[in-house]
Amino acid sequence: MNLILLYQEDFIASNRVRLLGRRCQHAREILNAANGRILQVGLIGGKTGFGTVVAADEHTIELEVLLEDEPPSPLSMTIILALPRPKVFKRVLQGLTAMGVKRIILLNTWRVDKSYWQSPALEPRAIGEQLILGLEQARDTVLPTVERQPRFKPFVEDALPAIASGTYALVAHPMAPQTCPADVNQPVTLAIGPEGGFTAYEIEKLTAAGLTPIRLGKRPLRVETAVPALIGRLFSS
């Protein structure tokens, strides 16, 4: 936890907060939050800054906070992600949040197992937990939006062209002739397929919606490896 996220309900005065539960335990056991200790904090959806421990016991910690700094700038990027296996989904979602992606669209494809859509990992509370972990890692306060698109064709035909319009629109595909560009200086829309990739039909539909197929290299990668590799290349600076 590189940042303790605060919520409006934590405030017991205009500049004083009380931490309970997981955040209190982490601050006490990992950050050694004794009186006078200064911790990095941020208000969810708002600014970041510092909190000074003014009271601490076994169950609560109180901080006087000063929030003056803006959170990190978001990536100008929309990720369209074929829904991965639940365990992979958790890791990828947390990683996307830490990297600053603020719009994530979960897409159904032919190779996505139908059971994934019924996974507890897709419940709002479970998604929220991963988003919070990603924000804490990156010292960010602005939550991404996570959308579900369980019907491939209607989404790609009706919604995707407008999403891709005005952006550098790409679809990762290991058989693409074009290599992924580097250091892109414009908004990006990026579609990433499931294990095994998009089918030929899906690539055809995504291309018709305005996305250009690109690849990273000759080695097919797992989703959790491909996501940070693609983002790192596209926004290398």
N, C-alpha and C positions, 0 to 999 in steps of 0.2 A: 504494500500500500504506500505509494509515493505521495498521495494526497488524501486527506480526510475530507470526504464529501459531507457537506452540511445541508440541512433541510430547514424550511421555515419553521417547522414545529420544534426544532432544536433550540430556538432562541427563547431565552428566559428574560432577556433585556435587549436593548437595541444593539449592543455590542458584546453580548455574553451568550454562550451556548452551553448546553449540557449534553454530553455524549453518554449513550447507554449501549448495551449489547455488544455486537461484534466490533464496532468502532472503538468503544471504550476498552474492550479486552486487548485489541491490537495496539492501541496507544499505550496501554499500561505495560503489556508484556514484551512488545517488540520495539516500541519507540521510547521506552523508559520515561513515561510521561509523569515525572515528578513536578512539584510546584516550581514555577519559573521556566520550565522547558518550553521552547518555541517549536511549534509544529506547523507544517504546511497544510492549509485548508482551502476549501473552495465551496461556494454556495451553488447548489445544483441549478443549472441554467443561468448562473451569474458569474461574478468575479471571483478571483483567487486572491490569496494573501497568507497571513500568518495568524496563528492563535497561540496565546500564552497561557499555560496551565496555571490557574489560580486556585483550584481546589481539586482534590482527587481522593477517592476512597476505593473500596473493593468493587463497587457497582457503578459508580459514576465518575466522570471527569468534567470539570467546567473550564471553559476557555474564554478569555477575552480576545476577540477577533478584530482584525483590521483587513478589510477586503478592498484592495485598490487596483489589482492587475486584471487585465483581460485574459481569458483562457487562450490556449494556442489556436492559431487560425485553422479552420477546417480544410480538408482536401476538397478541391472542387471536383467532386467525383460521385457518380452513382454506380453502385455495384449491383449487378443482377446475378444472383447466385443460385444455380441449381441446388435444391435442398440436399445437403450432405447427410451422411449417417449422423445420428444424434450426438455421439461423442465428438465427432469431428466438427459438427455444427457449433457446439459450445466453444471449442477452441477458436474456430474461424471467426465467430461473432465477436468474441472478446478481442481478438487480434485486429479486426477491422475497426472496432471502436477505438482501440489504442492508437491506430495509425491515423485517425482523424476522419474516417469516412462517415458521413452524416445521413446518407440515404442508402438503405440496403433493401433490395427486393428479392424475396425468395420465390423461386420459379420451379414449377413442375416440368419435368422432361420425361422422355420415354424410359431412361435408365434410372430415374429416381424411384426407389421402392415406395409403393403406396403407403406402407406402414409408417414411413417417416413422418407423414403428415398428422398421424395420431400420437406422435411421441410427446411425453410430458415436457420435453425440452422446448416445445413450441408454445407452451402455456405462457401467458403474459408475465407471470411472476418469474418463471425460469429465464425467459429472455432478459427481463430487467436485471436479474442478478449478474448475468454475463456482461451486460452493458455497463453496469456500475463498476465491475472489476476492471474493464477496459479503461474507463475514465480515471479510476484511481491510479492505474499504471501510468497513464500518460499525463497526469496532472491536468486533466481537462474537466469541464463541468457541463458541457452541452451534450445531451443524449441524442444519438441517432434515431431516425425513424426506421422501423422494420415493417415491411409490407409483405403480404402473402399473395401470390398469384398461382393458384393451383391449376389453372387452365392455360396451357401453353399457347395454343393458337389464338384465342381471343385477345390475350395480352399482347402477343407479338404483332398481331395485325392491327389492333385498335388503339393500343396505348403506347407501345414502344416507339413508333415513329416520332411522336411528339416529345418523348423523353430524350431521344437521341438527337433531335434537331438542335443545331447550334453547338453541338459538342463533338469532340473527337470520339467517335463511336466505334467500339472494337468488340470483337468476340474472340476469346482465347480458344485456339484449336490446334492440336499438335500436328495436323497435316497441312496447315496453312502455308502458302508459299512466302508470305511476307513476315519478316521478323518484327517483333514488338518494338515500337519506337521508344526512344529515350528522351527524358527531360522535356515532356510536353508542357507547353505554356498556354493551355486553354482547358476549359472544362472537359472532363472525360466521362463517357458512359462505357462501362466494361462488363461484358457478360462472361461468366465462368461456368463451365459445364460440370457435370457429375464425374465420378470415377468412370473412366472409359470414354469420356467426352460426349459432345453432342452428336446426334445422328446426322447423316447427310441431309435428310429432310429438314431437321432443325436448323442446321447451318444455312440451308437455302432460305428458310423463312426469316432468320435473323439478318441475313445479308439483304434480303428484300426490304427489311425495315430500316436499313441504313447503316448496319454494322459491318465493319471490315474485319475479316478473319486474320488473326496474327498468331505467331507462335514465339516461344522463348528460345527454343533450340531443338535439338534432335531427341532429347530425352523427355518422354511423357512424365509429368509430375503429379503427385497426389495433390488434392485440393488444398490442404493446409500448407503445402510447400509452394504451390503455384500462386496463391493469393498474395503473400508478402513479396514474392519475387517479381510479380507483375507490377505491383504498386511501387516497389522500390525502383524499378526501371523507369516507369512512366513519370515518376516524380523524384528523379535522382538528385536534383539540386535542393 
